[in-house]
Amino acid sequence: MMNSSLPYQHLKYGIQPPITTPWYYTPSPSIIPGLPDKLLALISPLVFYWVFSIFFHLLDVCSTRPPFSWMNIERYRIHDSEEMKSKNKVTPTQVFRAVVMQQVLQTALGYWWLEDDVEGSMDADTPIEVHVKAMQNLAPAIVRVAWILLGDVTAARFIASFGSHIVYGLYWYLIPMAQIFLAFFAMDTWQYFLHRLFHVNKFLYKHIHSVHHRLYVPYAYGALYNHPLEGFVFDSLGAVVSESFASLSVRQSALLFAFSSAKTVDDHCGFSLPLDPLQFLYRNNARFHDIHHQHYGLKYNFSQPFWIHWDVLLGTRWDKPNRPLAAEKHALMDAAEERRRMADEFRREPSYDSELSSDSGIAMINKEE
């Protein structure tokens, strides 16, 4: 039977973490000189939101002009521009004003909520010795797991060979990445259940969430067009909950806020782009969310902004064929119109004695042509 203390106490001091930092880390007080990381976390989602929105707006209004016409962008449009104008119940100017107002409120809340950098975090101007000490604090847990799984002798050899690399990888890569994914999960969970509640509860839908659904045909900069209360509860509080739940640093928060902002815009962009990484890497994409904006999809596809696991688990994922893209819709309509035209021509033709049956009208027309 293994000794329960001596090998463990002996092994944990064999780990000496490298006194180096990874490529992404800077010991400076701020990533961008002169711009505190706290302000970066507040500004980055605004920048990403409007940069992505302007790009997709240009795609919308210039899709038939070079260089977009060379790429045949029109074939990826989900709705016609005319459909957007006729079916949406709010003007672009009203959308723009409402979005800007919401972003002002979100930024004010973020400034109040986010803490300034503290010494010892990955954000502050922290001596490398502080990080080395933090890595050494991970050593007992790593040694304990190795000791349980491998036994005294093998664990000692394993720790001697790989212990420092494991500690380094955990501290600088795996733990920060796990925090980000945990924040993604928290944000998805918060938004899914609130979003579904705002549809199930008739009062909440009629007086609050229906504002967002005035955009029957979504477009990029309308992604945050919401009732002010919904914007506060869904987006502002959702960001606070996610950041707190995952214990993110200020720099991690900047990454979360910027990425989720870009993802939200992309989900409302109005184009199903096969080479857009935010669309082919995520099943929760523009086409997925567009279904939810249609009258037949209001009770489906509540997930946003990252994954669709809650829709899948709780049976609210739209499992029928996707709505045809605008170009596909036109092709189907043109084909149907052509079939009707040919049928009309056939009915107007005089009768002939022919071996062709009455069901062979199209064949007869093709033969005559």
N, C-alpha and C positions, 0 to 999 in steps of 0.2 A: 504494500500500500504506500502511496506517495506521501512524503512529508508535506503538510498543508501550509508551511510557512517558509522554511529555510530556503528551498530552491527558488521560490518566488522572490524572496528578499535578495537573494544573490544575483538573480538574472536581471532584475529591473535596472540595476546600475550599469549594465553592460551596454546600454543604448546611449550613444553619443550623437545627437542630431547634427547634421551638417550646418555649419555657420554660413549659410547662403540663403538667398531668397529667389523665388521663381521669376520668370520673365515678366509676368503681369504686374508684379508688385513694385511700387515706388515708395521709398521711405519719406518722400517729401510731405509736407503738411497737406498738400492738395494735388490732385492729379493734373489739373490745369493750373499753371502758375497764376496767382492773383485771384483765382476763383475758388473759394472755400468749397469743400466737398458737400457741405450741407446745401449750398446754393446750387451746386451741380445736380444734386438729387432732385431739386425742385424745377430746374430749368430743362433738364434732359427730356422729360416726357413731353413738354411743350414743343421743343425743337423737333423731336421725332414725330409727334402728331402732325405738325404743319408741313414738315418736309415730305412725309409720306402722302399727306392730303393733297399738296400741290402737285406732286408727281402724278397721282391718280386723276386729279382734275384735268391736268394737261392731257393725260391719256384719253379722258372722256371727250374733251372738246376738240382734240387734234388727232383722233384715231384714224381719220381718213387722209391725213397729210403726212408727208415724209418727216421724220424717219419711221413713224409708227405704221404708216400705210405699207411700207416695204415689208414689215413683219406681219401684215394682215391681222392687226390687233382686233379689228371689228369682229372677227369670228369668235373671239373669246368674251364678248360682251354678254352679260346675263340678261339685261333688259335694254330695250330701245330707249334712246334719249326722249323720244316723244312719249313713251310710256311713263317715264319719270315725270315729265311735265304734266301729264294728264291725270295721273293717279295719286301723286303725292299731295297731301293736304296742307303743306306748309311751304313757304317760299325759301329759296336759298339764303336770302338776306336774314330772315327770321332764324334760320338754322345757325348761321354764322354768329349772330348776336348771342343766342342762347349758349352756344358752345364756349364762346369767349367768357361769358359771365360764369359758367361753371368752372372753367379753368382758373379764373381769378379766385374763386372760393376754395378750390382744391389747393392752390398754391398757398393761400393764407393758412389753411388748416395744416398743410405740410410744414410750413415754417414754424408754426406753434408746436407741432408734434415732434419733429425730428430733433434729436439731441445733438449738441456739438460733439466733435471728436473728443475722445478721452484717451489718455495715455494707456497703452497696453492693448488697444484694439488694432486691427489691421489698417485702420484709417489714419491713425495719428502718426506724428513724427516720432516713432518709437525706436529706441536702440535695438539692435539685433539681439542683444542679450535677453531682452524681454521675450522675444519670440522663441528663442532657444529654451528658455525656462518653461514657456507654455507647451512646447513640444515634449520636454522632459516630463511634464505632468501627464502626458498621454501614455508614457512608457509603462506604468504599472498595469493598465488595462490591456495593452497589447501583450505583455509578458504573461499575464494571467490567462488570456485566451490560448496562447501558444502552449503554455504549461498544461492546461486541461486537455487540449487536443493532441499534443505530441508527446507528453511525458517529459521528465526532467532532462535527460541527456539530449534527446533530439531537439527539444525546445531551446536548450543552451546553444546548440550549434546553429539552429535557425536564427535565433536572435543575434548571435555574433555575426552572421553573414548578411542578414537582411533587416535587422531591427531598425537601424537608423534610416534606411530608405522607406520603410513602412511608416515610421513616425512622420517623416518629411512629407510623404505623399498624402497621408491622412490630414495633416495640419494645413497644408497649402492647397490641396486639390479636392480630396473626397469630401471633407467636412463642409467647405464652402459651397461645393456643388450640391451636396445634399440639402443644405439650407435653402438654396435657390429653388430646388425642386419641391421642397416642403412648402415654400412660399407660393409656388405655382398651385400646388394642391389646395392650400388654404384659400387662395383667391377663387379657384374654380368651385370649391365647395360653397363658399359664401355666396357667390353669384348664382350658382345653379338653384339653390333652395330659395333664395329671395326672388329670383326671376320667376321661378315656378309659382311661388306664392302670389306674386303680383299678377299672374294670369288666372290662377284659380279663384282668388278673391275678387268678386265682381266690383266691389267698391274701389279697391286698389287699382284694378285695371282701368276702370272708367275714368277715375279722377286723377290718376298719376301715370301709370305705365302706357296708357293709350297715346300719350304725347309722343313717345318714341316711335310708336307704330303709325303716326301720321306719315312717316316715310315708308310707304308701301314699296317703293323702289329705293333701297339704301344707296348712299354714295359716301365717299371716303370721309369728308370733313363733317358729315352728319353722324359719325359714329357716337359722339358724346351728346347728341341732341336728346335731352331728357327733361322731364319735370325737375325743377331744382331739388326737391326732396329726394327723388330717385337718384339723381346724380350724387347727392351727399351720402345716401345710404349704400348704394351699389358700389360706386367707384371710390369715393373718398374714404369712407369707413372700411371698405373692402381692402384698400391699400394699407390702411393702418393695421387692420387685423392680420393681414398676411405678413407684414414687416415684423410685427410683434411676435406672432406665432412661431416664426422661423428664426427669431433673434438675429436679424440681419444687421450688418454694419452699415454705415452711411453709404459707403461705396457699393455694397451689394444692393442697397435700396435704390440707388441711382440706376443700376442695371435692371432691376425688377421693374421700376416705374417706366423706364424708357422702352424696354422690350414689350411690356404689356400694352403700352400706348400704341406702339407700331403695330402690334398684332391686332388690336381692336380696329384700327383704321383699315388694315388689310382685309379684315373680315367683312367690312362694309363697302369695299372698293367698287363693287359692281362688275368685276371682271374675274373670270375663272382662268387664271394664267398658269399653264402647265410648268413653266420654269420659275415660278415664284416659290422660293424655299419655304415661305410661311404658309403656302397652300399645299405643296406636295409632301411636306414633312408632317403636316397636321391635317387630320380628318375634319377638325373643327376649323373650317375655312370659309371663304366668301360664299361658295355655293351651298354649303351646309347651313350657314346662318341666313342666307336669302330665303330658304324654305320657310324659316320661322316668321319671316316678314310677310308671307303670303297668307291669305285668309284661310286656306286649307291647312296651313302648317303652324297655326298659332299655339296649338297644344303639343308641339313637338320641338325638338332641338333647342332646349333651354340652355345648354352648356355654353359657357364663354369664360375666359377667352382662349384657353389652351387645349384641354383634352375633353373627350366626350364620354368618359367612363360612367358618369352619373346618368346620362341619358340611356346608355346601354344597360346598366344595372337595373334601372327603375322603369324601363320600358317606354321611354319617351323619345327614343330616336326614330326619326323618319326612315322607314325601311322600304318605301316604295320608290319607283324610278324618279330620278331627278327631273325637275322642270327643264325642258329643252332650252339651250342658250338662244339668244335672239336670232343668230344666223341659222341655227337648226330649226327654229320656229318658222322663220321665213321660208326655208326650204320645204318644210312640210306643208305650209300653206300654199306655196306655189305648186307643189306636186298635186295637192288636192284640187286646186283650181284648174290645173291642166286636165286632171281626170274628169272633172265636171264639164269642161269645155269639150273634150272629146266625146263624152257621153251625149251632150246636147247635139253635136254634129251628127252623131250616129242616128239619133232619133229623127233628125231632119232629112236624112237620106231617103230616097225612094226605095221601095221594096224590090228586091231582085230574087229570081229563082236561083238559089245557090245551095251548094252542099253544106255551107256553113250553117251551124245551128244558131238559134236566137241568142245563145250565150256567147257568141263569138264576135261580138260587135267590135271590140278593140282589134281583134285579128283582122277583121275585114277592113277597117280603116287603115291599118298598117299596110295591108296588101294593096289597097288602092293608091296609097301614097307612094 
